[in-house]
Amino acid sequence: MNTFTGIIDKVGEAEQFTTQDGRPFTRRRVVIKTVEEYPQSMEVTLSNDLATSFNGQVGQQVTAYIKFKTHPNKDNTALFNDIQAWRIDY
């Protein structure tokens, strides 16, 4: 399990999409700065229920549980990385 603790630095707006098969999809991006000797900022993606129910505030300490995803483009010439949070504890 990949986790890290940090301070919320930025909270993006919830974005609404429709998937190719017509299902609704919600995404929110949150920047969290790690709590360590040399802090690092990491943008994590929240999806669907977690994106809509997220009520964290800038400056609040959280623990993020994350997974790493890669998405190839349509012709498989490039990969896009995404860090997705599947749980956030306040």
A tleap script that builds the chain and sets N, CA, C and O, in Angstrom:
source leaprc.protein.ff14SB
mol = sequence {
  NMET ASN THR PHE THR GLY ILE ILE ASP LYS
  VAL GLY GLU ALA GLU GLN PHE THR THR GLN
  ASP GLY ARG PRO PHE THR ARG ARG ARG VAL
  VAL ILE LYS THR VAL GLU GLU TYR PRO GLN
  SER MET GLU VAL THR LEU SER ASN ASP LEU
  ALA THR SER PHE ASN GLY GLN VAL GLY GLN
  GLN VAL THR ALA TYR ILE LYS PHE LYS THR
  HIE PRO ASN LYS ASP ASN THR ALA LEU PHE
  ASN ASP ILE GLN ALA TRP ARG ILE ASP CTYR
}
set mol.1.N position { 0.846 -1.165 0.000 }
set mol.1.CA position { 0.000 0.000 0.000 }
set mol.1.C position { 0.900 1.239 0.000 }
set mol.1.O position { 1.847 1.318 0.782 }
set mol.2.N position { 0.613 2.180 -0.853 }
set mol.2.CA position { 1.356 3.429 -0.938 }
set mol.2.C position { 0.574 4.521 -0.233 }
set mol.2.O position { -0.566 4.816 -0.592 }
set mol.3.N position { 1.197 5.116 0.771 }
set mol.3.CA position { 0.567 6.216 1.494 }
set mol.3.C position { 1.592 7.314 1.723 }
set mol.3.O position { 2.798 7.069 1.716 }
set mol.4.N position { 1.103 8.511 1.924 }
set mol.4.CA position { 1.961 9.599 2.373 }
set mol.4.C position { 1.120 10.615 3.111 }
set mol.4.O position { -0.083 10.741 2.879 }
set mol.5.N position { 1.774 11.340 4.007 }
set mol.5.CA position { 1.109 12.369 4.796 }
set mol.5.C position { 1.615 13.721 4.342 }
set mol.5.O position { 2.804 13.896 4.077 }
set mol.6.N position { 0.701 14.677 4.257 }
set mol.6.CA position { 1.095 16.006 3.820 }
set mol.6.C position { 0.043 17.043 4.156 }
set mol.6.O position { -0.978 16.754 4.781 }
set mol.7.N position { 0.326 18.255 3.722 }
set mol.7.CA position { -0.555 19.400 3.932 }
set mol.7.C position { -1.189 19.761 2.589 }
set mol.7.O position { -0.485 19.881 1.586 }
set mol.8.N position { -2.501 19.935 2.561 }
set mol.8.CA position { -3.183 20.320 1.323 }
set mol.8.C position { -2.700 21.703 0.907 }
set mol.8.O position { -2.763 22.655 1.684 }
set mol.9.N position { -2.218 21.802 -0.324 }
set mol.9.CA position { -1.687 23.053 -0.861 }
set mol.9.C position { -2.658 23.714 -1.841 }
set mol.9.O position { -2.694 24.939 -1.961 }
set mol.10.N position { -3.452 22.883 -2.546 }
set mol.10.CA position { -4.391 23.407 -3.540 }
set mol.10.C position { -5.499 22.375 -3.759 }
set mol.10.O position { -5.242 21.172 -3.804 }
set mol.11.N position { -6.738 22.867 -3.896 }
set mol.11.CA position { -7.880 21.992 -4.180 }
set mol.11.C position { -8.539 22.492 -5.455 }
set mol.11.O position { -9.014 23.626 -5.512 }
set mol.12.N position { -8.567 21.647 -6.476 }
set mol.12.CA position { -9.215 22.013 -7.731 }
set mol.12.C position { -10.718 21.804 -7.657 }
set mol.12.O position { -11.232 21.140 -6.757 }
set mol.13.N position { -11.404 22.386 -8.622 }
set mol.13.CA position { -12.856 22.215 -8.723 }
set mol.13.C position { -13.177 20.801 -9.214 }
set mol.13.O position { -12.380 20.188 -9.924 }
set mol.14.N position { -14.334 20.299 -8.835 }
set mol.14.CA position { -14.805 19.015 -9.352 }
set mol.14.C position { -15.179 19.195 -10.822 }
set mol.14.O position { -15.904 20.125 -11.174 }
set mol.15.N position { -14.681 18.304 -11.674 }
set mol.15.CA position { -14.954 18.351 -13.116 }
set mol.15.C position { -15.860 17.184 -13.477 }
set mol.15.O position { -15.625 16.055 -13.047 }
set mol.16.N position { -16.888 17.451 -14.260 }
set mol.16.CA position { -17.843 16.429 -14.689 }
set mol.16.C position { -17.559 16.032 -16.136 }
set mol.16.O position { -17.370 16.891 -16.997 }
set mol.17.N position { -17.531 14.730 -16.395 }
set mol.17.CA position { -17.315 14.201 -17.740 }
set mol.17.C position { -18.330 13.102 -18.012 }
set mol.17.O position { -19.003 12.621 -17.100 }
set mol.18.N position { -18.430 12.715 -19.261 }
set mol.18.CA position { -19.186 11.531 -19.648 }
set mol.18.C position { -18.208 10.595 -20.345 }
set mol.18.O position { -17.503 11.006 -21.266 }
set mol.19.N position { -18.163 9.334 -19.906 }
set mol.19.CA position { -17.243 8.366 -20.492 }
set mol.19.C position { -17.710 7.996 -21.907 }
set mol.19.O position { -18.814 8.347 -22.322 }
set mol.20.N position { -16.851 7.285 -22.629 }
set mol.20.CA position { -17.201 6.889 -23.999 }
set mol.20.C position { -18.449 6.017 -24.043 }
set mol.20.O position { -19.183 6.019 -25.031 }
set mol.21.N position { -18.683 5.270 -22.962 }
set mol.21.CA position { -19.889 4.427 -22.955 }
set mol.21.C position { -21.079 5.109 -22.265 }
set mol.21.O position { -22.060 4.446 -21.927 }
set mol.22.N position { -20.995 6.441 -22.056 }
set mol.22.CA position { -22.128 7.217 -21.591 }
set mol.22.C position { -22.300 7.347 -20.084 }
set mol.22.O position { -23.281 7.936 -19.631 }
set mol.23.N position { -21.375 6.815 -19.300 }
set mol.23.CA position { -21.495 6.911 -17.847 }
set mol.23.C position { -20.939 8.250 -17.353 }
set mol.23.O position { -19.974 8.760 -17.921 }
set mol.24.N position { -21.538 8.828 -16.296 }
set mol.24.CA position { -20.999 10.067 -15.731 }
set mol.24.C position { -19.716 9.775 -14.948 }
set mol.24.O position { -19.573 8.704 -14.359 }
set mol.25.N position { -18.799 10.723 -14.946 }
set mol.25.CA position { -17.510 10.576 -14.271 }
set mol.25.C position { -17.136 11.929 -13.670 }
set mol.25.O position { -17.254 12.960 -14.332 }
set mol.26.N position { -16.687 11.924 -12.421 }
set mol.26.CA position { -16.271 13.150 -11.744 }
set mol.26.C position { -14.813 13.029 -11.346 }
set mol.26.O position { -14.366 11.978 -10.886 }
set mol.27.N position { -14.067 14.132 -11.530 }
set mol.27.CA position { -12.642 14.150 -11.187 }
set mol.27.C position { -12.324 15.462 -10.468 }
set mol.27.O position { -12.866 16.517 -10.800 }
set mol.28.N position { -11.434 15.373 -9.475 }
set mol.28.CA position { -10.941 16.561 -8.778 }
set mol.28.C position { -9.442 16.347 -8.548 }
set mol.28.O position { -9.011 15.252 -8.186 }
set mol.29.N position { -8.667 17.390 -8.760 }
set mol.29.CA position { -7.226 17.314 -8.540 }
set mol.29.C position { -6.863 18.102 -7.284 }
set mol.29.O position { -7.332 19.220 -7.071 }
set mol.30.N position { -6.016 17.489 -6.462 }
set mol.30.CA position { -5.598 18.087 -5.203 }
set mol.30.C position { -4.075 18.020 -5.123 }
set mol.30.O position { -3.482 16.979 -5.405 }
set mol.31.N position { -3.442 19.131 -4.737 }
set mol.31.CA position { -1.993 19.163 -4.551 }
set mol.31.C position { -1.713 19.058 -3.059 }
set mol.31.O position { -2.236 19.836 -2.261 }
set mol.32.N position { -0.881 18.084 -2.691 }
set mol.32.CA position { -0.514 17.848 -1.302 }
set mol.32.C position { 1.000 17.943 -1.181 }
set mol.32.O position { 1.730 17.310 -1.944 }
set mol.33.N position { 1.470 18.732 -0.224 }
set mol.33.CA position { 2.908 18.884 0.023 }
set mol.33.C position { 3.284 17.962 1.172 }
set mol.33.O position { 2.707 18.045 2.257 }
set mol.34.N position { 4.265 17.070 0.932 }
set mol.34.CA position { 4.645 16.087 1.933 }
set mol.34.C position { 5.232 16.743 3.177 }
set mol.34.O position { 5.746 17.861 3.132 }
set mol.35.N position { 5.139 16.017 4.288 }
set mol.35.CA position { 5.680 16.479 5.564 }
set mol.35.C position { 6.949 15.675 5.813 }
set mol.35.O position { 6.898 14.554 6.320 }
set mol.36.N position { 8.074 16.252 5.456 }
set mol.36.CA position { 9.371 15.599 5.644 }
set mol.36.C position { 10.464 16.658 5.578 }
set mol.36.O position { 10.171 17.837 5.376 }
set mol.37.N position { 11.712 16.255 5.746 }
set mol.37.CA position { 12.810 17.226 5.760 }
set mol.37.C position { 12.876 18.029 4.470 }
set mol.37.O position { 13.094 19.240 4.509 }
set mol.38.N position { 12.691 17.379 3.334 }
set mol.38.CA position { 12.690 18.051 2.031 }
set mol.38.C position { 11.321 17.843 1.389 }
set mol.38.O position { 11.140 16.896 0.623 }
set mol.39.N position { 10.351 18.715 1.688 }
set mol.39.CA position { 8.973 18.522 1.213 }
set mol.39.C position { 8.879 18.494 -0.319 }
set mol.39.O position { 9.590 19.214 -1.021 }
set mol.40.N position { 7.990 17.651 -0.801 }
set mol.40.CA position { 7.695 17.535 -2.231 }
set mol.40.C position { 6.201 17.760 -2.422 }
set mol.40.O position { 5.395 17.320 -1.602 }
set mol.41.N position { 5.834 18.439 -3.494 }
set mol.41.CA position { 4.420 18.614 -3.826 }
set mol.41.C position { 4.002 17.540 -4.808 }
set mol.41.O position { 4.716 17.253 -5.769 }
set mol.42.N position { 2.838 16.943 -4.565 }
set mol.42.CA position { 2.336 15.885 -5.419 }
set mol.42.C position { 0.881 16.157 -5.751 }
set mol.42.O position { 0.073 16.403 -4.855 }
set mol.43.N position { 0.538 16.115 -7.040 }
set mol.43.CA position { -0.862 16.256 -7.435 }
set mol.43.C position { -1.482 14.869 -7.498 }
set mol.43.O position { -0.967 13.977 -8.172 }
set mol.44.N position { -2.591 14.695 -6.790 }
set mol.44.CA position { -3.316 13.431 -6.820 }
set mol.44.C position { -4.693 13.681 -7.427 }
set mol.44.O position { -5.252 14.771 -7.311 }
set mol.45.N position { -5.218 12.659 -8.070 }
set mol.45.CA position { -6.537 12.721 -8.700 }
set mol.45.C position { -7.536 11.961 -7.841 }
set mol.45.O position { -7.291 10.821 -7.448 }
set mol.46.N position { -8.660 12.601 -7.554 }
set mol.46.CA position { -9.764 11.961 -6.854 }
set mol.46.C position { -10.857 11.699 -7.882 }
set mol.46.O position { -11.127 12.547 -8.732 }
set mol.47.N position { -11.487 10.527 -7.808 }
set mol.47.CA position { -12.503 10.171 -8.802 }
set mol.47.C position { -13.848 9.889 -8.158 }
set mol.47.O position { -13.932 9.408 -7.028 }
set mol.48.N position { -14.878 10.196 -8.892 }
set mol.48.CA position { -16.278 9.890 -8.574 }
set mol.48.C position { -16.670 10.252 -7.152 }
set mol.48.O position { -16.608 11.430 -6.800 }
set mol.49.N position { -17.074 9.289 -6.307 }
set mol.49.CA position { -17.581 9.590 -4.966 }
set mol.49.C position { -16.563 10.347 -4.115 }
set mol.49.O position { -16.932 11.273 -3.392 }
set mol.50.N position { -15.297 9.968 -4.193 }
set mol.50.CA position { -14.274 10.659 -3.410 }
set mol.50.C position { -14.123 12.103 -3.878 }
set mol.50.O position { -13.905 12.998 -3.062 }
set mol.51.N position { -14.238 12.336 -5.179 }
set mol.51.CA position { -14.125 13.696 -5.727 }
set mol.51.C position { -15.298 14.577 -5.282 }
set mol.51.O position { -15.107 15.752 -4.965 }
set mol.52.N position { -16.488 14.022 -5.258 }
set mol.52.CA position { -17.656 14.831 -4.894 }
set mol.52.C position { -17.789 15.026 -3.384 }
set mol.52.O position { -18.296 16.057 -2.942 }
set mol.53.N position { -17.345 14.057 -2.590 }
set mol.53.CA position { -17.493 14.169 -1.136 }
set mol.53.C position { -16.286 14.811 -0.457 }
set mol.53.O position { -16.326 15.069 0.746 }
set mol.54.N position { -15.226 15.071 -1.197 }
set mol.54.CA position { -14.007 15.626 -0.606 }
set mol.54.C position { -14.280 17.011 -0.037 }
set mol.54.O position { -14.806 17.881 -0.730 }
set mol.55.N position { -13.917 17.214 1.239 }
set mol.55.CA position { -14.124 18.518 1.861 }
set mol.55.C position { -12.865 19.017 2.571 }
set mol.55.O position { -12.949 19.825 3.496 }
set mol.56.N position { -11.697 18.533 2.135 }
set mol.56.CA position { -10.442 19.000 2.707 }
set mol.56.C position { -10.198 20.468 2.369 }
set mol.56.O position { -10.660 20.963 1.341 }
set mol.57.N position { -9.474 21.151 3.236 }
set mol.57.CA position { -9.197 22.575 3.077 }
set mol.57.C position { -7.701 22.816 2.961 }
set mol.57.O position { -6.904 22.056 3.509 }
set mol.58.N position { -7.321 23.859 2.257 }
set mol.58.CA position { -5.919 24.243 2.146 }
set mol.58.C position { -5.360 24.445 3.553 }
set mol.58.O position { -5.977 25.107 4.387 }
set mol.59.N position { -4.188 23.867 3.804 }
set mol.59.CA position { -3.541 23.963 5.103 }
set mol.59.C position { -3.831 22.795 6.030 }
set mol.59.O position { -3.201 22.668 7.080 }
set mol.60.N position { -4.775 21.941 5.658 }
set mol.60.CA position { -5.160 20.800 6.483 }
set mol.60.C position { -4.204 19.631 6.237 }
set mol.60.O position { -3.825 19.363 5.096 }
set mol.61.N position { -3.816 18.936 7.310 }
set mol.61.CA position { -2.965 17.761 7.166 }
set mol.61.C position { -3.825 16.541 6.854 }
set mol.61.O position { -4.867 16.332 7.476 }
set mol.62.N position { -3.380 15.730 5.880 }
set mol.62.CA position { -4.108 14.539 5.457 }
set mol.62.C position { -3.128 13.395 5.206 }
set mol.62.O position { -1.927 13.607 5.034 }
set mol.63.N position { -3.665 12.194 5.191 }
set mol.63.CA position { -2.920 11.021 4.740 }
set mol.63.C position { -3.617 10.516 3.495 }
set mol.63.O position { -4.817 10.243 3.519 }
set mol.64.N position { -2.873 10.389 2.405 }
set mol.64.CA position { -3.430 9.934 1.123 }
set mol.64.C position { -2.990 8.509 0.841 }
set mol.64.O position { -1.817 8.167 0.997 }
set mol.65.N position { -3.928 7.689 0.429 }
set mol.65.CA position { -3.676 6.315 0.003 }
set mol.65.C position { -3.762 6.344 -1.519 }
set mol.65.O position { -4.803 6.695 -2.075 }
set mol.66.N position { -2.679 5.980 -2.192 }
set mol.66.CA position { -2.613 6.207 -3.632 }
set mol.66.C position { -2.279 4.947 -4.419 }
set mol.66.O position { -1.756 3.970 -3.883 }
set mol.67.N position { -2.597 5.002 -5.701 }
set mol.67.CA position { -2.175 3.977 -6.661 }
set mol.67.C position { -1.705 4.707 -7.911 }
set mol.67.O position { -2.158 5.812 -8.209 }
set mol.68.N position { -0.804 4.084 -8.626 }
set mol.68.CA position { -0.239 4.685 -9.828 }
set mol.68.C position { -0.879 4.064 -11.058 }
set mol.68.O position { -1.003 2.843 -11.150 }
set mol.69.N position { -1.286 4.903 -12.001 }
set mol.69.CA position { -1.916 4.442 -13.246 }
set mol.69.C position { -1.149 5.000 -14.431 }
set mol.69.O position { -0.658 6.128 -14.380 }
set mol.70.N position { -1.045 4.224 -15.491 }
set mol.70.CA position { -0.512 4.728 -16.751 }
set mol.70.C position { -1.559 4.529 -17.825 }
set mol.70.O position { -2.263 3.519 -17.846 }
set mol.71.N position { -1.655 5.503 -18.718 }
set mol.71.CA position { -2.650 5.471 -19.782 }
set mol.71.C position { -1.939 5.732 -21.108 }
set mol.71.O position { -1.393 6.820 -21.294 }
set mol.72.N position { -1.926 4.772 -22.036 }
set mol.72.CA position { -1.340 5.062 -23.352 }
set mol.72.C position { -2.301 5.906 -24.177 }
set mol.72.O position { -3.516 5.845 -23.990 }
set mol.73.N position { -1.739 6.699 -25.098 }
set mol.73.CA position { -2.626 7.424 -26.006 }
set mol.73.C position { -3.159 6.451 -27.046 }
set mol.73.O position { -2.795 5.275 -27.047 }
set mol.74.N position { -4.017 6.937 -27.925 }
set mol.74.CA position { -4.728 6.049 -28.855 }
set mol.74.C position { -3.826 5.216 -29.753 }
set mol.74.O position { -4.157 4.070 -30.059 }
set mol.75.N position { -2.687 5.768 -30.183 }
set mol.75.CA position { -1.811 4.996 -31.073 }
set mol.75.C position { -0.602 4.403 -30.340 }
set mol.75.O position { 0.365 3.982 -30.974 }
set mol.76.N position { -0.661 4.371 -28.998 }
set mol.76.CA position { 0.374 3.767 -28.161 }
set mol.76.C position { 1.770 4.360 -28.360 }
set mol.76.O position { 2.768 3.653 -28.217 }
set mol.77.N position { 1.845 5.628 -28.682 }
set mol.77.CA position { 3.153 6.259 -28.869 }
set mol.77.C position { 3.595 7.044 -27.625 }
set mol.77.O position { 4.727 7.524 -27.567 }
set mol.78.N position { 2.716 7.174 -26.646 }
set mol.78.CA position { 3.064 7.908 -25.432 }
set mol.78.C position { 2.280 7.338 -24.253 }
set mol.78.O position { 1.179 6.812 -24.417 }
set mol.79.N position { 2.865 7.453 -23.068 }
set mol.79.CA position { 2.202 7.046 -21.833 }
set mol.79.C position { 1.992 8.262 -20.953 }
set mol.79.O position { 2.846 9.146 -20.881 }
set mol.80.N position { 0.857 8.302 -20.290 }
set mol.80.CA position { 0.544 9.374 -19.362 }
set mol.80.C position { 0.382 8.755 -17.982 }
set mol.80.O position { -0.347 7.776 -17.820 }
set mol.81.N position { 1.058 9.320 -16.988 }
set mol.81.CA position { 1.004 8.811 -15.625 }
set mol.81.C position { -0.020 9.585 -14.817 }
set mol.81.O position { -0.224 10.780 -15.030 }
set mol.82.N position { -0.655 8.899 -13.899 }
set mol.82.CA position { -1.664 9.503 -13.046 }
set mol.82.C position { -1.509 8.904 -11.651 }
set mol.82.O position { -1.406 7.686 -11.506 }
set mol.83.N position { -1.492 9.746 -10.635 }
set mol.83.CA position { -1.460 9.294 -9.252 }
set mol.83.C position { -2.869 9.464 -8.714 }
set mol.83.O position { -3.345 10.585 -8.537 }
set mol.84.N position { -3.532 8.347 -8.454 }
set mol.84.CA position { -4.924 8.388 -8.019 }
set mol.84.C position { -5.021 8.065 -6.535 }
set mol.84.O position { -4.456 7.077 -6.065 }
set mol.85.N position { -5.736 8.899 -5.809 }
set mol.85.CA position { -6.008 8.624 -4.399 }
set mol.85.C position { -7.295 7.838 -4.323 }
set mol.85.O position { -8.299 8.232 -4.915 }
set mol.86.N position { -7.280 6.730 -3.602 }
set mol.86.CA position { -8.491 5.942 -3.428 }
set mol.86.C position { -9.077 6.146 -2.041 }
set mol.86.O position { -10.179 5.683 -1.748 }
set mol.87.N position { -8.322 6.850 -1.179 }
set mol.87.CA position { -8.805 7.181 0.160 }
set mol.87.C position { -7.979 8.328 0.704 }
set mol.87.O position { -6.775 8.394 0.456 }
set mol.88.N position { -8.601 9.231 1.438 }
set mol.88.CA position { -7.892 10.315 2.110 }
set mol.88.C position { -8.449 10.428 3.526 }
set mol.88.O position { -9.654 10.581 3.726 }
set mol.89.N position { -7.546 10.348 4.504 }
set mol.89.CA position { -7.931 10.504 5.906 }
set mol.89.C position { -7.582 11.905 6.367 }
set mol.89.O position { -6.489 12.401 6.094 }
set mol.90.N position { -8.505 12.541 7.063 }
set mol.90.CA position { -8.298 13.900 7.589 }
set mol.90.C position { -7.765 13.830 9.006 }
set mol.90.O position { -7.524 14.865 9.627 }
savepdb mol mol.pdb
quit
